[in-house]
């Protein structure tokens, strides 16, 4: 776990303890038991939440790269570039494609290795 993961885990536990205190104040025994079961499996729940956040970040990066690529393709279509300028833009597109492949492979790893919620 990284430092931020540890911070996230501590916040997650604090939030569930707050929920537990609320359930106690309300006298809702079923809710208390449900929260206790969740807290007993906290490591799994926290790991799923962390992985979910990582996936969201990866998808945001993927989408950002797609938007940049669309912009570059539009520039190629709408502007008269010299061969050198065109080559430079195409090299940028290629670099974005490589970044997208890396992100897609990370997403695939997380998809295959993480159990569903």
C-alpha positions as a Markdown table, in Angstrom:
| # | Residue | x | y | z |
|---|---|---|---|---|
| 1 | Unk | 0.0 | 0.0 | 0.0 |
| 2 | Unk | 1.3 | 3.5 | -0.8 |
| 3 | Unk | 1.0 | 6.3 | 1.6 |
| 4 | Unk | -2.1 | 7.6 | -0.1 |
| 5 | Unk | -3.6 | 4.1 | 0.0 |
| 6 | Unk | -3.0 | 4.1 | 3.8 |
| 7 | Unk | -4.7 | 7.5 | 4.1 |
| 8 | Unk | -7.6 | 6.2 | 2.0 |
| 9 | Unk | -7.9 | 3.1 | 4.2 |
| 10 | Unk | -7.9 | 5.2 | 7.4 |
| 11 | Unk | -10.6 | 7.4 | 6.0 |
| 12 | Unk | -12.7 | 4.4 | 4.9 |
| 13 | Unk | -12.5 | 2.9 | 8.4 |
| 14 | Unk | -13.3 | 6.2 | 10.0 |
| 15 | Unk | -16.3 | 6.6 | 7.8 |
| 16 | Unk | -17.6 | 3.1 | 8.6 |
| 17 | Unk | -17.1 | 3.7 | 12.3 |
| 18 | Unk | -19.1 | 6.9 | 12.0 |
| 19 | Unk | -21.8 | 4.9 | 10.3 |
| 20 | Unk | -21.6 | 2.3 | 13.1 |
| 21 | Unk | -22.0 | 5.0 | 15.7 |
| 22 | Unk | -25.0 | 6.3 | 13.9 |
| 23 | Unk | -26.5 | 2.8 | 13.8 |
| 24 | Unk | -26.0 | 2.5 | 17.5 |
| 25 | Unk | -27.6 | 5.8 | 18.2 |
| 26 | Unk | -30.6 | 4.8 | 16.1 |
| 27 | Unk | -30.7 | 1.4 | 17.8 |
| 28 | Unk | -30.7 | -0.4 | 14.3 |
| 29 | Unk | -29.1 | -3.7 | 15.3 |
| 30 | Unk | -29.3 | -5.1 | 11.7 |
| 31 | Unk | -27.5 | -2.2 | 10.3 |
| 32 | Unk | -24.9 | -2.4 | 13.1 |
| 33 | Unk | -24.3 | -6.1 | 12.3 |
| 34 | Unk | -24.0 | -5.3 | 8.5 |
| 35 | Unk | -21.4 | -2.6 | 9.2 |
| 36 | Unk | -19.4 | -4.9 | 11.5 |
| 37 | Unk | -19.4 | -7.6 | 8.7 |
| 38 | Unk | -18.2 | -5.0 | 6.3 |
| 39 | Unk | -15.5 | -3.8 | 8.7 |
| 40 | Unk | -14.3 | -7.4 | 9.2 |
| 41 | Unk | -13.7 | -7.6 | 5.4 |
| 42 | Unk | -12.3 | -4.1 | 5.3 |
| 43 | Unk | -9.1 | -5.1 | 3.5 |
| 44 | Unk | -11.0 | -6.5 | 0.5 |
| 45 | Unk | -13.4 | -3.6 | 0.4 |
| 46 | Unk | -10.7 | -1.0 | 0.6 |
| 47 | Unk | -8.6 | -2.8 | -2.1 |
| 48 | Unk | -11.7 | -2.8 | -4.4 |
| 49 | Unk | -12.2 | 0.9 | -3.9 |
| 50 | Unk | -8.6 | 1.7 | -4.6 |
| 51 | Unk | -8.6 | -0.4 | -7.7 |
| 52 | Unk | -11.8 | 1.3 | -8.8 |
| 53 | Unk | -10.2 | 4.7 | -8.4 |
| 54 | Unk | -7.1 | 3.6 | -10.4 |
| 55 | Unk | -9.4 | 2.4 | -13.2 |
| 56 | Unk | -11.3 | 5.7 | -13.3 |
| 57 | Unk | -8.0 | 7.6 | -13.5 |
| 58 | Unk | -6.8 | 5.3 | -16.3 |
| 59 | Unk | -10.0 | 5.8 | -18.2 |
| 60 | Unk | -9.7 | 9.6 | -17.8 |
| 61 | Unk | -6.2 | 9.5 | -19.2 |
| 62 | Unk | -7.4 | 7.3 | -22.1 |
| 63 | Unk | -10.2 | 9.7 | -22.9 |
| 64 | Unk | -7.8 | 12.7 | -22.7 |
| 65 | Unk | -5.4 | 11.0 | -25.2 |
| 66 | Unk | -8.3 | 10.3 | -27.5 |
| 67 | Unk | -9.4 | 14.0 | -27.5 |
| 68 | Unk | -5.8 | 15.0 | -28.2 |
| 69 | Unk | -5.6 | 12.6 | -31.1 |
| 70 | Unk | -8.9 | 13.9 | -32.6 |
| 71 | Unk | -7.5 | 17.4 | -32.4 |
| 72 | Unk | -4.4 | 16.4 | -34.2 |
| 73 | Unk | -6.3 | 14.5 | -36.9 |
| 74 | Unk | -8.5 | 17.5 | -37.4 |
| 75 | Unk | -5.4 | 19.7 | -37.8 |
| 76 | Unk | -4.1 | 17.3 | -40.4 |
| 77 | Unk | -7.4 | 17.4 | -42.3 |
| 78 | Unk | -8.0 | 21.1 | -42.1 |
| 79 | Unk | -4.5 | 22.6 | -42.5 |
| 80 | Unk | -1.9 | 22.6 | -45.2 |
| 81 | Unk | 1.2 | 21.4 | -43.6 |
| 82 | Unk | 4.7 | 21.0 | -45.0 |
| 83 | Unk | 5.9 | 17.5 | -45.1 |
| 84 | Unk | 8.1 | 18.1 | -42.0 |
| 85 | Unk | 5.1 | 19.5 | -40.1 |
| 86 | Unk | 2.9 | 16.7 | -41.1 |
| 87 | Unk | 5.5 | 14.2 | -40.1 |
| 88 | Unk | 5.8 | 15.9 | -36.7 |
| 89 | Unk | 2.0 | 15.7 | -36.1 |
| 90 | Unk | 1.9 | 12.1 | -37.2 |
| 91 | Unk | 4.8 | 11.3 | -34.7 |
| 92 | Unk | 2.7 | 12.9 | -32.0 |
| 93 | Unk | -0.3 | 10.8 | -33.0 |
| 94 | Unk | 1.9 | 7.7 | -32.9 |
| 95 | Unk | 3.2 | 8.6 | -29.4 |
| 96 | Unk | -0.4 | 9.0 | -28.2 |
| 97 | Unk | -1.3 | 5.6 | -29.7 |
| 98 | Unk | 1.5 | 4.0 | -27.8 |
| 99 | Unk | 0.4 | 5.7 | -24.6 |
| 100 | Unk | -3.1 | 4.5 | -25.2 |
| 101 | Unk | -1.9 | 0.9 | -25.7 |
| 102 | Unk | -0.1 | 1.1 | -22.3 |
| 103 | Unk | -3.1 | 2.4 | -20.6 |
| 104 | Unk | -5.4 | -0.3 | -22.2 |
| 105 | Unk | -3.0 | -3.0 | -21.1 |
| 106 | Unk | -3.1 | -1.7 | -17.5 |
| 107 | Unk | -6.9 | -1.6 | -17.6 |
| 108 | Unk | -7.0 | -5.1 | -18.9 |
| 109 | Unk | -4.7 | -6.2 | -16.1 |
| 110 | Unk | -7.0 | -4.7 | -13.5 |
| 111 | Unk | -10.0 | -6.1 | -15.2 |
| 112 | Unk | -8.6 | -9.6 | -15.2 |
| 113 | Unk | -7.1 | -9.6 | -11.7 |
| 114 | Unk | -9.8 | -7.9 | -9.7 |
| 115 | Unk | -13.0 | -9.6 | -8.6 |
| 116 | Unk | -16.2 | -7.8 | -9.3 |
| 117 | Unk | -18.0 | -6.0 | -6.6 |
